[in-house]
Amino acid sequence: MAKKEGKGKILRSGLKTMFRSFRYRNYRLFFSGQGISLIGTWIQRIATPWLVYHQTNSPFLLGLVGFAGQIPTFLIAPFAGVLTDRWNRYHILIATQIAAMLQASALTLLYFGGNIQIWQIVLLNIFLGCVNAFDVPARQSFVVEMVEKREDLGNAIALNSSMVNGARIIGPSIAGVLIALTGEGVCFLINAISYLFVIASLLMMKVKPRKPVTKETHVLKELKEGIAYAIAFTPIKYIIILLATVSLMGMSYTVLMPVFAKEILHGGPHTFGFLMGATGLGAISGALYLASRKSVIGLCRIIPVAAGLFGAGLIAFSFSRFQVLSMVLLVVAGLGMMLQMASSNTILQTVVDDDKRGRIMSFYTMAFMGTAPFGSFLAGSLAKFIGTPNTLLIGGIICIAGALLYSRKLKDIQNMIRPVYIKLGLIHEEVPTGIQVASELSVPPEE
C-alpha cells in the first residue's frame, strides 16, 4: 500500500511539473482557444493539398501551392519582427487570427460556389503566408508575457508544441474522414469556425498594458541591428542555420505526402491522414518529454541528435512500401523534428535580449517556416524527375550532414551559453564546466 501511495505521489508530482504553466490564467486561456483552432488549421492543411492533387495529379503544382503559402513568411518576417518589437503583440495576435479566419471563409465560399480554381488557392495561400509572417513572431514573443517566471518558459514552449502536435494527430484523422464523406469544403468551413475560439480566448485575457515602443530609427536600421546581433552571438547563429537546413531539405516531406499516400502506398485520403497523424504522434511525444524536464540544462546536446534522428527517419521512410511501417517511421521522424525545433526555440527564447526578441523570433520563423517554400518548390521539382522516394532520401541525408556539422561547433555553443544562464540565475557559477547548458524557444507553427 505504501509503495502504491509513493508511486501515486511521484506521478502527481511529475504531472504537476509537466503542466506547471497552466497555473497562469492567460496561458490556460491561450492553450484552450488555440488548441481548438489548431485542429481546424490542420484539417485545412490536409484538405488543401489533397484538393490540389486531386484536381491536377501534379507533384509540381503541390510544390507551387506550398511555395505560395510560405514565401511571404520568408520575405516579410524580418520586417514583421522589427514591428513586433515596436507594437503591442497582443493586438497583433487578435488581428492575425481574424485575418486567418477570413482566409478560411473565402476558401469555403469558393468551394461551395462550385468553381474553385488553383490560382485562387495560390492567392489565398499567399495572403495566409503574409498573415503568418506577423502571427508567428508575435505569438512566440507573447509567451513571455503570459508566463511570468522565466524558469517556466521552456515548459510553456514545450506544452505549446504538444498542443500543436496534438492537433496534428486529431486534425488529419478528421480531415481524412471528412474528405472521403463530404469533400474538402466542409474542412475549410470547420477551420473558419474554429478561429472563433482562439479569438474569444484572447479577448478574455487580462493583459498588462504594454506601451508601443516609439523609435525614430528606421525599420531597416533596426533590422540590420538584429541581424548583426544574431550573427555575432554564436549559439543563435548556428541554431538558426541548422534549423533552416533541416526545414529546407527535410520539412518539405509534408508537401509530397499526398503523392506518397496515393502513388507509393496506393491509398486514399484516409492513408494521407494516418501518415500525417503518425508524424504528429511522434512530435507530441517529443514535446511532452521536453515539458517534463525540470531544467533547461542539456538541451544543446539534444539538437544535433534530434536533427540526425529526423533525417534517419526520412531515409528509412523513403524505402518503405507498407503503410504500418511507414507510420512507425514517421513517428520517429516527427519525434526528431519536434525535439530539434522546440529545443532550438527554448534556447533562443532564453538567451535573447528582450528588446530584440521579436527580431530573433522572426529569424526563427524564417528558418523554420520561411525556407519551407523553397523546400516545397525544390521537392516538387525533384519529385517530378527523380521520384518522391528519392527526393525524401536526399533530404534525409542532408539533414544528417547538417547535424554532424553542428556537432563540431557544439562545444563553442555551450561555452557561450553558460555565462548567460549564470547571469539569469538558472545555474550557479560553481557548477562544473562539464555540465551543459541550453534552453528552448517557442513553436511554431502553425504553425
Buried (B, 14 or more C-beta within 10 A) or exposed (E): EEEEEEEEEEEEEEEEEBBBBBEBEBBBBBBBBBBBBBBBBBBBBBBBBBBBBBBBEBBBBBBBBBBBBBBBBBBBBBBBBBBBBBBBBBBBBBBBBBBBBBBBBBBBBBBEEEEBEBEBBBEBBBBBBBBBBBBBBBBBBBBBBBBEEBBBBBBBBBBBBBBBBBBBBBBBBBBBEBBEEEBBBBBBBBBBBBBBBBBBBBEEBEBEEEEEEEEEEEEEEBBEBBEEBBEEBBBBBBBBBBBBBBBBBBBBBBBBBBBBBBBBBEBBBBBBBBBBBBBBBBBBBBBBBBBBBEBBBBBBBBBBBBBBBBBBBBBBBBEBEEBEEBBBBBBBBBBBBBBBBBBBBBBBBBBBEEEBBBBBBBBBBBBBBBBBBBBBBBBBBBBBEEBBBEBBBBBBBBBBBBBEBBBEBBEEBBBBBBEBBBEBEBBEEEBEEEEBBBBBBBBBBBB
